[in-house]
Amino acid sequence: MAANKTSKKEFLKDTIQHIDITKHNVVPVVEAMKRMAFTARDLARAADIYDKMLADKE
């Protein structure tokens, strides 16, 4: 059986749609990620660090 090869051009044909996080309360989702697998925990940890950075007035 031949492998289904997708070309780079096919992958890049659609424009990526970004989420405007200012229009959603993502805090509960990110906090829930603290109890998930590695990558999700890393994202939650990064969000915590970013939050601390924003709160630090110095």
Secondary structure, 3 states (H helix, E strand, C coil): CCCCCCCHHHHCCCCCCCCCHHHCCCHHHHHHHHHCCHHHHHHHHHHHHHHHHHHCCC
